[in-house]
Amino acid sequence: MDETNLNKSAAKETAKDTFLHLLSAAMIYLSVIGFITLWWQIINFLFPDKLNPQGFGSQIYNTLIWGTSALVVAFPVHVLVSWIIGRDFKVNPFKREAQVRKWLWYITLFVSALTIIIDLVTLIFNFLKGDLTTQFFLKLIVVLIAAAAVFGYYLWDLRKRDKTTDLPKKIAWITVGVIFVSIVYGFSLVGSPAKQRDIRFDEQRVGNLQEIQNYLVNYWQQKTQLPKTLGDLATAGYAVPADPETSRQYEYSITGDMSFKLCAIFKTAAAQNAGAGRYSYYSQPGVSIIPQNWEHPIGNACFVFTIDPAFFKQPAGSVQVVPAK
């Protein structure tokens, strides 16, 4: 087929062709974003920032779930659409010259090239600045690999014509293997949906204990003594939260004139040294807590609070304690 007939045939691209190419491009973008997001959070989990030892709370787990979900959905759709397009190319080779395909692929090449350049500039800048931490370096490498892979593949795809080669299949299998390993590892860190539900219940329990802690300190400020039971808090007008799953009241006991203990039954363990911390650091001013950072094992766990009276020298009622959210 000569160049003139090729161009005429290319002009016959249909709405279906436009749809398939747009969907393929959208899915490759979403797959790359999901891949980068997933591996960035894996790096955050494996190499927590020493300047932020409390981590990002549940944000890491939520983002891990999002990145894994994006890969699970977007990449198979991209593979399926690419297979449909490739099958159509075998019957109608002229469709490789479709304008919508060329525009989308060259835009993708531009974005990939720009990403690689910015990534390298950032790498050199932070190296010269002395801020090239392990976490930051690995994140840049992930972006560089993803951008280079997309750039290399689409540059090759635009240049080839009717050449028969096994290279696309090899690249496809390698890519599928990397994506599969990423998804499996992401699931291993995230855990099952049942575990995630238990984690969310435990996060709510910690939030409830923080809120009760505030109420107890406020009660002590108003009455210069701790309540004997949590029921006294309810009588004083506080809405005392209960366990979100069982609706049972949390355990409370007085351990001294200025100290008290709150206990709850947890379904999962939350240790600050196990990757990035699950909970954002929280401490009521003037009150110490053991253990710190709301670390807890599976099962019954107690937190001991000690009020510092020197911190609360101002008259009773002058300090407004806002419940934790």
KOLMARVEX-235066 format. One record per residue: x, y, z of N, C-alpha, C in turn. Coordinates in Angstrom, 3 decimals. Layout:
N
       n.c1       n.c2       n.c3      ca.c1      ca.c2      ca.c3       c.c1       c.c2       c.c3
          X          Y          Z          X          Y          Z          X          Y          Z
...
***
This chain:
325
       n.c1       n.c2       n.c3      ca.c1      ca.c2      ca.c3       c.c1       c.c2       c.c3
      0.860     -1.207      0.000      0.000      0.000      0.000      0.887      1.246      0.000
      0.697      2.178     -0.998      1.539      3.360     -1.079      1.128      4.374     -0.018
      1.934      5.430      0.080      1.724      6.430      1.126      0.380      7.126      0.992
     -0.052      7.384     -0.256     -1.326      8.079     -0.472     -2.498      7.241      0.003
     -2.514      5.970     -0.411     -3.598      5.088      0.014     -3.572      4.858      1.515
     -2.368      4.840      2.082     -2.237      4.660      3.528     -2.878      5.815      4.271
     -2.610      7.031      3.793     -3.194      8.201      4.453     -4.705      8.216      4.307
     -5.216      7.799      3.121     -6.663      7.752      2.927     -7.308      6.732      3.851
     -6.648      5.595      3.990     -7.192      4.568      4.875     -7.155      5.021      6.317
     -6.079      5.728      6.688     -5.964      6.202      8.071     -7.072      7.170      8.416
     -7.563      7.880      7.369     -8.622      8.855      7.629     -9.945      8.183      7.966
    -10.013      6.888      7.747    -11.264      6.175      7.986    -11.381      5.665      9.425
    -10.548      6.147     10.312    -10.626      5.724     11.706    -12.019      6.035     12.258
    -12.523      5.136     13.064    -13.893      5.224     13.557    -13.938      5.742     14.991
    -15.154      5.985     15.457    -15.340      6.391     16.849    -14.867      5.297     17.803
    -15.022      4.050     17.385    -14.551      2.925     18.190    -13.042      2.989     18.370
    -12.313      3.305     17.282    -10.857      3.422     17.378    -10.466      4.518     18.367
    -11.149      5.654     18.271    -10.855      6.767     19.192    -11.113      6.353     20.633
    -12.238      5.678     20.850    -12.576      5.209     22.199    -11.511      4.278     22.746
    -11.088      3.301     21.939    -10.110      2.320     22.406     -8.770      2.969     22.724
     -8.322      3.878     21.871     -7.034      4.539     22.114     -7.092      5.453     23.338
     -8.202      6.180     23.497     -8.351      7.033     24.682     -8.384      6.190     25.955
     -9.120      5.075     25.905     -9.206      4.209     27.076     -7.857      3.583     27.396
     -7.133      3.167     26.367     -5.808      2.583     26.580     -4.861      3.591     27.225
     -4.872      4.828     26.724     -3.997      5.863     27.291     -4.379      6.176     28.732
     -5.691      6.288     28.985     -6.148      6.594     30.345     -5.745      5.495     31.311
     -5.857      4.244     30.890     -5.519      3.128     31.769     -4.015      3.026     32.023
     -3.197      3.382     31.028     -1.751      3.339     31.267     -1.347      4.438     32.246
     -2.003      5.613     32.136     -1.726      6.686     33.096     -2.133      6.261     34.511
     -3.334      5.688     34.628     -3.808      5.265     35.940     -2.950      4.139     36.503
     -2.498      3.237     35.642     -1.636      2.145     36.087     -0.309      2.679     36.612
      0.269      3.635     35.896      1.551      4.213     36.330      1.383      4.953     37.653
      0.301      5.722     37.763      0.046      6.440     39.015     -0.143      5.450     40.165
     -0.918      4.382     39.912     -1.117      3.374     40.938      0.178      2.690     41.321
      1.025      2.378     40.331      2.318      1.724     40.589      3.208      2.611     41.444
      3.323      3.883     41.052      4.172      4.805     41.813      3.622      5.012     43.226
      2.304      5.200     43.325      1.675      5.398     44.632      1.913      4.199     45.540
      1.716      2.995     44.992      1.902      1.775     45.770      3.323      1.656     46.285
      4.309      1.849     45.416      5.700      1.664     45.826      6.199      2.800     46.713
      5.666      4.002     46.547      6.024      5.082     47.465      5.583      4.751     48.887
      4.382      4.203     49.020      3.894      3.860     50.353      4.618      2.638     50.917
      5.012      1.710     50.039      5.831      0.582     50.502      7.166      1.103     51.042
      7.746      2.068     50.353      9.006      2.672     50.816      8.785      3.405     52.135
      7.672      4.136     52.256      7.362      4.804     53.526      7.252      3.799     54.659
      6.677      2.643     54.359      6.485      1.611     55.367      7.803      0.963     55.757
      8.651      0.647     54.774      9.913     -0.050     55.032     11.011      0.876     55.530
     10.965      2.144     55.115     12.001      3.102     55.495     11.340      4.364     56.064
     10.778      4.284     57.271     10.106      5.453     57.858     11.059      6.617     58.041
     10.535      7.810     57.852     11.323      9.037     57.972     11.679      9.275     59.438
     12.972      9.371     59.737     13.419      9.588     61.116     13.012     10.968     61.630
     12.779     11.915     60.705     12.318     13.234     61.124     10.832     13.250     61.422
     10.164     12.164     61.074      8.735     12.036     61.352      8.467     10.631     61.870
      8.978     10.295     63.080      8.888      8.926     63.587      7.473      8.445     63.812
      6.525      9.368     63.912      5.143      8.953     64.117      4.478      8.509     62.809
      5.188      8.698     61.687      4.641      8.237     60.414      3.477      9.094     59.964
      2.627      8.525     59.166      1.506      9.245     58.595      0.179      8.663     59.054
      0.170      7.931     60.156     -1.058      7.350     60.642     -1.638      6.380     59.645
     -2.966      6.344     59.574     -3.633      5.407     58.677     -3.514      5.823     57.218
     -2.917      7.000     56.954     -2.797      7.466     55.573     -1.977      6.502     54.731
     -0.911      5.938     55.308     -0.081      5.000     54.564     -0.908      3.807     54.117
     -1.693      3.244     55.047     -2.488      2.067     54.719     -3.569      2.413     53.698
     -4.217      3.549     53.851     -5.253      3.947     52.900     -4.679      4.157     51.507
     -3.496      4.777     51.431     -2.877      5.015     50.138     -2.371      3.723     49.517
     -1.877      2.817     50.365     -1.491      1.492     49.878     -2.672      0.787     49.228
     -3.808      0.857     49.902     -5.019      0.230     49.369     -5.420      0.867     48.050
     -5.343      2.204     47.965     -5.721      2.891     46.719     -4.793      2.503     45.580
     -3.479      2.528     45.833     -2.524      2.173     44.784     -2.702      0.744     44.309
     -2.916     -0.178     45.253     -3.142     -1.576     44.888     -4.425     -1.725     44.083
     -5.478     -1.039     44.512     -6.764     -1.118     43.808     -6.648     -0.572     42.386
     -5.914      0.530     42.226     -5.740      1.122     40.895     -5.030      0.148     39.962
     -4.005     -0.531     40.469     -3.283     -1.498     39.637     -4.150     -2.701     39.294
     -4.891     -3.188     40.289     -5.727     -4.377     40.081     -6.762     -4.139     38.987
     -7.284     -2.919     38.895     -8.334     -2.619     37.918     -7.749     -2.090     36.610
     -6.894     -1.068     36.694     -6.459     -0.355     35.495     -5.544     -1.184     34.601
     -4.598     -1.899     35.188     -3.639     -2.608     34.334     -4.277     -3.732     33.520
     -5.123     -4.595     34.117     -5.794     -5.611     33.277     -6.653     -4.999     32.168
     -7.315     -3.863     32.465     -8.117     -3.204     31.435     -7.208     -2.717     30.303
     -6.059     -2.151     30.664     -5.105     -1.687     29.645     -4.619     -2.851     28.789
     -4.304     -3.983     29.416     -3.845     -5.154     28.665     -4.928     -5.642     27.714
     -6.164     -5.701     28.193     -7.279     -6.161     27.358     -7.498     -5.233     26.168
     -7.524     -3.927     26.414     -7.746     -2.958     25.337     -6.589     -3.001     24.341
     -5.357     -3.127     24.837     -4.197     -3.199     23.942     -4.267     -4.445     23.062
     -4.746     -5.535     23.630     -4.897     -6.772     22.846     -5.936     -6.594     21.745
     -7.036     -5.915     22.065     -8.074     -5.664     21.060     -7.525     -4.772     19.944
     -6.785     -3.730     20.327     -6.197     -2.833     19.330     -5.186     -3.583     18.469
     -4.336     -4.390     19.112     -3.331     -5.148     18.360     -3.946     -6.137     17.397
     -5.032     -6.766     17.798     -5.721     -7.706     16.908     -6.294     -6.970     15.698
     -6.806     -5.753     15.932     -7.346     -4.955     14.838     -6.239     -4.510     13.891
     -5.038     -4.244     14.423     -3.912     -3.833     13.598     -3.514     -4.926     12.604
     -3.647     -6.186     13.028     -3.280     -7.285     12.139     -4.198     -7.334     10.920
     -5.462     -6.963     11.111     -6.429     -6.959     10.011     -6.341     -5.653      9.222
     -6.149     -4.545      9.921     -6.100     -3.215      9.294     -4.815     -2.500      9.705
     -3.674     -2.827      9.081     -2.383     -2.215      9.469     -2.384     -0.694      9.367
     -3.219     -0.138      8.467     -3.237      1.313      8.279     -3.648      2.056      9.554
     -4.348      1.366     10.467     -4.837      2.042     11.671     -3.704      2.437     12.621
     -2.506      1.913     12.341     -1.352      2.376     13.137     -1.087      3.860     12.898
     -1.567      4.373     11.757     -1.342      5.779     11.420     -2.481      6.671     11.886
     -3.384      6.138     12.681     -4.505      6.946     13.181     -3.985      8.163     13.931
     -4.562      9.321     13.619     -4.081     10.566     14.219     -4.288     10.598     15.733
     -5.439     10.082     16.195     -5.684     10.115     17.638     -4.650      9.267     18.372
     -4.251      8.149     17.760     -3.239      7.292     18.380     -1.907      8.016     18.456
     -1.502      8.641     17.348     -0.215      9.337     17.343     -0.186     10.492     18.337
     -1.273     11.264     18.369     -1.329     12.385     19.316     -1.216     11.897     20.755
     -1.991     10.871     21.109     -1.963     10.346     22.482     -0.592      9.787     22.825
      0.006      9.049     21.886      1.301      8.433     22.181      2.407      9.473     22.300
      2.378     10.498     21.441      3.413     11.540     21.527      3.231     12.405     22.785
      1.985     12.629     23.177      1.751     13.328     24.454      2.300     12.500     25.610
      2.083     11.183     25.541      2.613     10.295     26.580      4.136     10.332     26.599
      4.762     10.338     25.414      6.218     10.451     25.338      6.704     11.760     25.954
      5.983     12.844     25.678      6.366     14.151     26.233      6.291     14.137     27.757
      5.173     13.626     28.293      5.012     13.572     29.753      6.083     12.692     30.375
      6.383     11.555     29.757      7.398     10.641     30.286      8.783     11.280     30.255
      9.112     11.925     29.137     10.417     12.573     29.021     10.565     13.700     30.041
      9.509     14.499     30.180      9.540     15.595     31.149      9.689     15.058     32.572
      9.005     13.954     32.876      9.110     13.345     34.204     10.524     12.873     34.470
     11.158     12.234     33.472     12.530     11.748     33.629     13.481     12.909     33.875
     13.326     13.990     33.106     14.212     15.156     33.259     14.057     15.772     34.647
     12.804     15.994     35.071     12.562     16.574     36.403     13.090     15.656     37.493
     12.912     14.348     37.304     13.385     13.372     38.287     14.899     13.448     38.433
     15.618     13.528     37.315     17.075     13.598     37.363     17.556     14.920     37.962
     16.878     16.012     37.609     17.239     17.319     38.184     17.053     17.293     39.695
     15.923     16.732     40.151     15.656     16.642     41.592     16.686     15.764     42.285
     17.066     14.676     41.635     18.065     13.777     42.203     19.392     14.486     42.396
     19.861     15.189     41.363     21.141     15.894     41.449     21.064     17.027     42.460
     19.953     17.773     42.457     19.786     18.890     43.385     19.878     18.430     44.837
     19.142     17.362     45.173     19.152     16.884     46.551     20.471     16.218     46.922
     21.159     15.631     45.944     22.475     15.066     46.212     23.462     16.168     46.583
     23.473     17.254     45.794     24.376     18.366     46.067     24.005     19.081     47.364
     22.715     19.048     47.697     22.245     19.705     48.912     22.484     18.860     50.155
     22.757     17.572     49.963     23.000     16.681     51.094     21.739     16.113     51.702
     20.619     16.180     50.986     19.333     15.693     51.517     18.877     14.393     50.848
     19.806     13.654     50.264     19.440     12.438     49.538     19.326     11.269     50.524
     18.180     11.178     51.202     17.935     10.079     52.122     17.584      8.810     51.345
     17.642      7.674     52.030     17.298      6.403     51.389     15.875      6.422     50.868
     14.959      6.922     51.689     13.559      6.975     51.291     13.372      7.831     50.047
     13.964      9.017     50.036     13.808      9.934     48.913     14.446      9.360     47.652
     15.639      8.768     47.780     16.336      8.196     46.629     15.524      7.063     46.004
     14.967      6.178     46.820     14.195      5.063     46.305     12.924      5.543     45.597
     12.298      6.581     46.120     11.104      7.125     45.474     11.434      7.696     44.091
     12.574      8.378     43.993     12.988      8.905     42.699     13.271      7.778     41.718
     13.873      6.700     42.217     14.164      5.556     41.353     12.871      4.937     40.828
     11.852      4.838     41.674     10.566      4.278     41.252      9.970      5.120     40.128
      9.973      6.442     40.298      9.439      7.335     39.264     10.254      7.214     37.981
     11.577      7.153     38.127     12.456      7.055     36.951     12.202      5.767     36.178
     12.070      4.644     36.891     11.819      3.357     36.236     10.480      3.373     35.502
      9.433      3.872     36.168      8.105      3.900     35.555      8.092      4.791     34.314
      8.676      5.990     34.424      8.682      6.919     33.292      9.533      6.386     32.142
     10.690      5.811     32.455     11.568      5.278     31.417     10.931      4.094     30.702
     10.229      3.252     31.446      9.571      2.095     30.845      8.484      2.540     29.872
      7.671      3.507     30.280      6.606      4.002     29.407      7.204      4.686     28.176
      8.225      5.518     28.395      8.848      6.233     27.280      9.461      5.260     26.285
     10.199      4.271     26.779     10.854      3.314     25.899      9.871      2.489     25.095
      8.815      2.039     25.741      7.847      1.181     25.052      7.113      1.936     23.949
      6.627      3.143     24.257      5.825      3.864     23.269      6.682      4.442     22.153
      7.950      4.756     22.444      8.850      5.185     21.379      9.083      4.032     20.405
      9.298      2.834     20.927      9.471      1.654     20.071      8.183      1.348     19.300
      7.042      1.483     19.974      5.762      1.149     19.343      5.457      2.088     18.180
      5.838      3.365     18.290      5.581      4.329     17.223      6.512      4.107     16.033
      7.699      3.577     16.265      8.671      3.405     15.196      8.459      2.125     14.398
      7.923      1.089     15.025      7.787     -0.194     14.339      6.614     -0.138     13.366
      6.667     -0.983     12.360      5.575     -1.057     11.401      5.067     -2.498     11.343
      5.438     -3.220     10.329      4.950     -4.589     10.181      6.004     -5.614     10.590
      6.958     -5.211     11.393      8.016     -6.122     11.794      7.464     -7.177     12.753
      7.888     -8.400     12.528      7.479     -9.486     13.409      8.593     -9.728     14.421
      8.298     -9.584     15.687      9.295     -9.743     16.739      8.606    -10.202     18.015
      9.376    -10.881     18.849      8.856    -11.358     20.131      9.076    -10.340     21.246
      9.683     -9.197     20.909      9.982     -8.212     21.943      8.745     -7.733     22.696
      7.617     -7.432     22.002      6.441     -6.981     22.753      5.967     -8.008     23.780
      5.999     -9.293     23.396      5.564    -10.326     24.328      6.488    -10.414     25.533
      7.800    -10.292     25.282      8.762    -10.356     26.389      8.559     -9.179     27.350
      8.395     -7.993     26.754      8.164     -6.811     27.587      6.863     -6.953     28.366
      5.840     -7.463     27.685      4.534     -7.626     28.333      4.625     -8.587     29.514
      5.314     -9.715     29.333      5.422    -10.688     30.424      6.248    -10.154     31.585
      7.313     -9.418     31.278      8.106     -8.809     32.352      7.272     -7.789     33.123
      6.532     -6.969     32.379      5.681     -5.956     33.022      4.615     -6.606     33.885
      3.963     -7.648     33.330      2.940     -8.361     34.100      3.538     -8.948     35.371
      4.751     -9.489     35.266      5.405    -10.059     36.449      5.678     -9.014     37.517
      6.185     -7.849     37.095      6.473     -6.771     38.055      5.188     -6.272     38.712
      4.155     -6.076     37.901      2.874     -5.601     38.430      2.283     -6.628     39.392
      2.358     -7.912     39.027      1.808     -8.971     39.876      2.522     -9.010     41.229
      3.853     -8.940     41.196      4.622     -8.936     42.448      4.264     -7.711     43.291
      4.102     -6.550     42.643      3.743     -5.319     43.365      2.388     -5.460     44.048
      1.420     -6.034     43.313      0.074     -6.186     43.870      0.090     -7.157     45.049
      0.775     -8.296     44.876      0.839     -9.295     45.951      1.513     -8.713     47.185
      2.605     -7.988     46.984      3.312     -7.406     48.128      2.467     -6.328     48.794
      1.753     -5.553     47.969      0.861     -4.544     48.540     -0.223     -5.173     49.387
     -0.819     -6.275     48.895     -1.835     -6.984     49.673     -1.247     -7.558     50.961
      0.007     -8.026     50.903      0.616     -8.609     52.103      0.816     -7.564     53.194
      1.077     -6.321     52.787      1.236     -5.247     53.770     -0.106     -4.739     54.273
     -1.053     -4.641     53.366     -2.370     -4.111     53.728     -3.154     -5.100     54.569
     -3.086     -6.384     54.192     -3.880     -7.393     54.900     -5.244     -7.556     54.266
     -6.001     -8.473     54.807     -7.324     -8.774     54.269     -8.316     -7.657     54.602
     -9.453     -7.604     53.881    -10.490     -6.625     54.222    -10.959     -6.750     55.670
    -11.007     -7.989     56.187    -11.415     -8.183     57.584    -10.414     -7.531     58.535
     -9.125     -7.667     58.206     -8.105     -7.040     59.049     -8.223     -5.526     58.995
     -8.469     -4.985     57.798     -8.628     -3.541     57.671     -9.821     -3.045     58.485
    -10.870     -3.823     58.539    -12.026     -3.445     59.348    -11.655     -3.436     60.833
    -10.874     -4.433     61.267    -10.420     -4.469     62.660     -9.525     -3.270     62.973
     -8.671     -2.907     62.025     -7.796     -1.753     62.220     -8.617     -0.476     62.391
     -9.650     -0.321     61.582    -10.486      0.885     61.684    -11.237      0.918     63.010
    -11.687     -0.242     63.487    -12.317     -0.287     64.804    -11.309      0.128     65.885
    -10.083     -0.363     65.777     -9.067     -0.020     66.773     -8.718      1.461     66.728
     -8.684      2.041     65.536     -8.433      3.479     65.428     -9.540      4.271     66.117
    -10.781      3.802     65.969    -11.903      4.462     66.634    -11.791      4.311     68.143
    -11.321      3.143     68.606    -11.152      2.938     70.053    -10.122      3.903     70.619
     -9.015      4.067     69.903     -7.993      5.014     70.357     -8.566      6.430     70.386
     -9.316      6.796     69.346     -9.944      8.114     69.337    -10.901      8.299     70.505
    -11.643      7.245     70.847    -12.563      7.326     71.988    -11.811      7.521     73.298
    -10.714      6.789     73.460     -9.928      6.912     74.694     -9.319      8.307     74.811
     -8.895      8.868     73.687     -8.388     10.236     73.709     -9.477     11.215     74.160
    -10.671     10.987     73.647    -11.788     11.860     74.010    -12.125     11.720     75.495
    -12.165     10.500     75.992    -12.449     10.281     77.421    -11.354     10.894     78.272
    -10.112     10.778     77.825     -9.004     11.394     78.543     -9.237     12.892     78.705
     -9.662     13.542     77.624     -9.953     14.974     77.690    -11.057     15.268     78.705
    -12.098     14.456     78.680    -13.210     14.657     79.603    -12.755     14.510     81.055
    -11.917     13.515     81.312    -11.447     13.278     82.679    -10.588     14.430     83.177
     -9.728     14.942     82.315     -8.890     16.079     82.706     -9.753     17.315     82.938
    -10.724     17.527     82.086    -11.616     18.669     82.236    -12.434     18.553     83.530
    -12.884     17.333     83.835    -13.635     17.075     85.068    -12.749     17.384     86.275
    -11.492     16.946     86.228    -10.570     17.199     87.330    -10.323     18.694     87.513
    -10.230     19.432     86.411    -10.039     20.874     86.494    -11.236     21.567     87.145
    -12.418     21.079     86.813    -13.624     21.708     87.340    -13.872     21.358     88.806
    -13.581     20.124     89.201    -13.945     19.647     90.541    -12.752     19.309     91.431
    -11.525     19.496     90.900    -10.273     19.218     91.621    -10.190     17.767     92.104
    -10.879     16.878     91.456    -10.778     15.451     91.754    -11.232     14.661     90.533
    -10.771     13.434     90.447    -11.165     12.584     89.344    -12.493     11.902     89.651
    -13.313     11.638     88.645    -14.580     10.940     88.894    -14.319      9.486     89.300
    -15.191      8.944     90.118    -15.021      7.564     90.559    -15.309      6.568     89.430
    -16.253      6.902     88.583    -16.610      6.038     87.456    -16.864      6.893     86.218
    -16.912      6.252     85.070    -17.248      6.980     83.846    -18.691      7.443     83.872
    -19.515      6.777     84.669    -20.892      7.220     84.825    -20.976      8.610     85.415
    -19.994      8.972     86.260    -19.974     10.328     86.822    -19.758     11.364     85.722
    -18.996     10.979     84.696    -18.800     11.902     83.568    -20.122     12.148     82.848
    -20.879     11.059     82.647    -22.177     11.192     81.984    -23.110     12.060     82.807
    -23.064     11.893     84.127    -23.908     12.708     85.010    -23.529     14.180     84.927
    -22.229     14.433     84.715    -21.744     15.816     84.628    -22.003     16.436     83.257
    -22.622     15.678     82.352    -22.995     16.236     81.059    -22.093     15.871     79.908
    -21.112     14.954     80.135    -20.229     14.534     79.054    -20.828     13.333     78.324
    -20.715     13.320     77.007    -21.184     12.193     76.203    -20.049     11.187     76.082
    -20.019     10.234     76.988    -18.911      9.279     77.052    -19.077      8.225     75.952
    -18.099      8.097     75.037    -18.219      7.097     73.969    -17.989      5.683     74.495
    -18.542      4.711     73.799    -18.366      3.304     74.142    -17.652      2.595     72.998
    -17.305      1.339     73.204    -16.635      0.559     72.179    -17.491      0.550     70.904
    -16.908      0.917     69.745    -17.711      1.041     68.520    -18.246     -0.287     67.998
    -17.631     -1.401     68.398    -18.057     -2.704     67.885    -18.993     -3.424     68.842
    -18.665     -3.373     70.149    -19.455     -4.119     71.140    -20.386     -3.245     71.953
    -20.198     -1.909     71.873    -20.989     -0.934     72.644    -20.767     -1.055     74.149
    -19.718     -1.748     74.542    -19.403     -1.859     75.962    -18.648     -0.619     76.437
    -18.806     -0.313     77.722    -18.102      0.823     78.293    -16.633      0.475     78.473
    -15.766      1.438     78.233    -14.335      1.222     78.420    -14.004      1.112     79.909
    -12.949      0.385     80.209    -12.531      0.194     81.603    -11.792      1.443     82.091
    -12.171      1.890     83.270    -11.553      3.081     83.868    -11.326      2.841     85.344
    -10.144      3.253     85.826     -9.858      3.138     87.257     -8.882      4.225     87.671
     -8.999      4.650     88.940     -8.106      5.665     89.498     -6.887      4.964     90.085
     -5.694      5.401     89.686     -4.460      4.779     90.178     -3.702      5.682     91.144
     -4.174      6.898     91.371     -3.530      7.836     92.289     -4.296      9.134     92.325
     -3.849     10.067     93.164     -4.548     11.350     93.262     -4.577     12.085     91.923
     -3.520     11.927     91.141     -3.405     12.642     89.879     -3.250     11.695     88.690
     -3.583     10.453     88.852     -3.388      9.506     87.747     -4.593      8.587     87.611
     -4.790      8.093     86.405     -5.902      7.182     86.130     -5.520      6.263     84.977
     -6.320      5.244     84.778     -6.034      4.232     83.759     -7.273      3.995     82.916
     -7.062      3.903     81.596     -8.120      3.573     80.644     -7.711      2.332     79.864
     -8.628      1.400     79.701     -8.323      0.149     79.016     -9.354     -0.128     77.927
     -8.912     -0.845     76.898     -9.790     -1.261     75.814     -9.287     -2.585     75.269
    -10.148     -3.301     74.580     -9.780     -4.562     73.960     -9.603     -4.321     72.466
     -8.366     -4.564     71.979     -8.023     -4.287     70.588     -7.937     -5.585     69.779
     -8.249     -5.462     68.486     -8.210     -6.612     67.585     -6.863     -6.749     66.878
     -6.101     -5.649     66.811     -4.803     -5.678     66.131     -3.762     -5.008     67.007
     -2.499     -5.220     66.672     -1.400     -4.599     67.413     -0.962     -3.331     66.691
     -0.582     -2.339     67.447     -0.074     -1.086     66.883      1.192     -0.719     67.629
      2.344     -1.071     67.033      3.637     -0.763     67.646      4.324      0.299     66.817
      4.882      1.291     67.484      5.484      2.406     66.784      6.695      1.978     65.966
      7.383      0.916     66.381      8.585      0.498     65.669      8.277     -0.473     64.531
      7.000     -0.775     64.289      6.628     -1.682     63.204      6.306     -0.870     61.963
      7.367     -0.399     61.283      7.140      0.452     60.125      6.677      1.819     60.575
      5.926      2.492     59.744      5.404      3.806     60.101      4.239      3.657     61.059
      4.170      4.555     62.015      3.131      4.454     63.031      1.738      4.562     62.451
      0.799      3.816     63.033     -0.567      3.859     62.525     -1.284      5.108     62.998
     -0.997      5.537     64.208     -1.720      6.664     64.775     -0.858      7.918     64.745
     -1.494      9.039     64.472     -0.801     10.306     64.592     -0.545     10.576     66.073
      0.614     11.147     66.379      0.964     11.380     67.784     -0.012     12.359     68.412
     -0.468     12.013     69.587     -1.396     12.890     70.296     -1.070     12.847     71.780
     -0.994     13.987     72.429     -0.749     14.044     73.868     -1.466     15.258     74.439
     -2.294     15.023     75.444     -2.978     16.121     76.118     -1.949     16.959     76.875
     -1.851     18.264     76.633     -0.888     19.099     77.349     -1.063     18.965     78.858
      0.045     18.777     79.541      0.012     18.656     80.997     -0.305     17.265     81.491
     -0.423     16.295     80.593     -0.754     14.926     80.972      0.218     13.975     80.276
      0.890     13.136     81.072      1.777     12.132     80.488      1.010     10.837     80.271
      1.448     10.034     79.300      0.768      8.787     78.983      1.787      7.672     78.800
      1.487      6.512     79.356      2.313      5.315     79.185      1.403      4.179     78.718
      1.733      3.483     77.614      2.860      3.773     76.702      2.569      4.964     75.806
      3.646      5.568     75.293      3.486      6.728     74.430      2.983      6.315     73.054
      2.470      7.305     72.350      2.037      7.139     70.961      0.915      6.118     70.797
      0.261      5.766     71.903     -0.890      4.875     71.859     -0.550      3.504     71.275
      0.668      3.015     71.562      1.028      1.663     71.157      0.223      0.665     71.986
     -0.178     -0.421     71.353     -0.951     -1.418     72.086     -0.811     -2.792     71.431
     -0.913     -3.863     72.201     -0.888     -5.210     71.639     -2.300     -5.651     71.269
     -2.419     -6.868     70.753     -3.737     -7.455     70.527     -4.331     -7.856     71.876
     -5.607     -7.624     72.045     -6.262     -7.976     73.300     -6.401     -6.778     74.216
     -6.517     -7.042     75.500     -6.723     -5.971     76.476     -5.445     -5.148     76.639
     -5.560     -3.846     76.526     -4.420     -2.939     76.678     -4.857     -1.739     77.489
     -3.980     -1.299     78.383     -4.293     -0.179     79.277     -3.301      0.955     79.068
     -3.786      2.169     79.280     -2.963      3.364     79.177     -3.068      4.114     80.506
     -1.919      4.442     81.063     -1.871      5.139     82.352     -1.562      6.613     82.108
     -2.401      7.485     82.669     -2.257      8.924     82.500     -1.945      9.566     83.849
     -1.013     10.521     83.839     -0.663     11.247     85.063     -0.788     12.740     84.803
     -1.608     13.395     85.594     -1.836     14.833     85.445     -0.741     15.600     86.171
     -0.187     16.601     85.527      0.811     17.474     86.137      0.092     18.693     86.706
     -0.078     18.770     88.041     -0.844     19.899     88.615     -0.170     21.245     88.391
      1.168     21.226     88.211      1.865     22.496     87.993      1.480     23.128     86.663
      1.062     22.281     85.723      0.666     22.788     84.413     -0.679     23.494     84.479
     -1.511     23.090     85.448     -2.874     23.622     85.546     -2.997     24.550     86.750
     -2.133     25.547     86.831     -2.179     26.478     87.945     -3.283     27.507     87.782
     -3.759     27.718     86.540     -4.803     28.695     86.299     -6.103     28.258     86.969
     -6.980     29.182     87.241     -8.235     28.854     87.932     -9.043     27.786     87.175
     -9.783     26.990     87.942    -10.620     25.943     87.337    -11.600     26.555     86.358
    -11.749     25.915     85.228    -12.696     26.394     84.226    -12.100     27.323     83.200
    -10.813     27.730     83.393    -10.218     28.673     82.447     -9.571     27.970     81.267
     -9.442     26.652     81.343     -8.831     25.893     80.246     -9.925     25.146     79.522
    -10.036     25.372     78.262    -11.039     24.681     77.448    -10.387     23.469     76.808
    -10.854     22.288     77.138    -10.306     21.060     76.566    -11.199     20.626     75.424
    -10.616     20.558     74.235    -11.378     20.180     73.042    -11.263     18.691     72.822
    -12.388     17.985     72.684    -12.333     16.535     72.445    -11.533     16.205     71.193
    -10.769     15.115     71.281     -9.990     14.667     70.124    -10.891     14.189     69.020
    -10.443     14.380     67.796    -11.216     13.927     66.634    -10.448     12.840     65.938
***
